[in-house]
Amino acid sequence: MEDITVSELREKIENKEDFVFIDVREEWEYEEDNLGALNIPLGQLPHQLDDFMKFKNKEIVLQCRSGARSGNAKKFMETQGFNKVRNLLGGILAYRAMEEEED
């Protein structure tokens, strides 16, 4: 599945669309700033994958700081049979930059 842009994600959040939203940054990064996603650090993802098997056919959006770790998480989840995984392009940095441009 194609990755997702910050504007597409914001629209999903504003429209209260039904999707699974996971932030793969470390806990301390998440505590500093987050978009309300479930926090599962990348290193923990393989150990918690069983918890997400029920969402195997549901859209999953992954995010991190810049899009690199969430890109790796997407590749991993796809190898585990998840076929509706999307990476937030540019991560939370791009999301916050978009918000600043609008102010």
C-alpha positions, 0 to 999 in steps of 0.5 A, a space after each residue: 500500500 502507498 505511504 501517506 502524506 501529512 495532509 492525508 493523515 490530518 484529514 483522516 484524524 479530523 474525519 475520525 476515520 477508523 485506522 490503526 495509528 502506531 508511533 514507533 519512536 522511543 517512549 521519551 520521544 513520544 512523551 515530548 510530542 505525539 499525535 495521539 498514536 499508540 506508542 510501540 518503539 520499533 525494537 518492541 514491535 516484533 514482540 507485540 506483533 501478535 497483539 495486532 494480528 486482528 488488524 491484519 486486514 485493516 489500514 495501519 499508519 506508522 509514524 516516527 520522527 522523520 519516516 525512517 524507522 516507520 519505513 523499516 517497521 512497514 517493511 517488517 510488518 509486510 513480511 509478516 502478512 500485513 498488507 495495508 500498512 502505510 508510512 507517514 512520509 517525513 514523520 512527525 517533523 513534517 507534520 509539525 512543519 505543516 502546522 507551522 506553515 499554516 500559522 
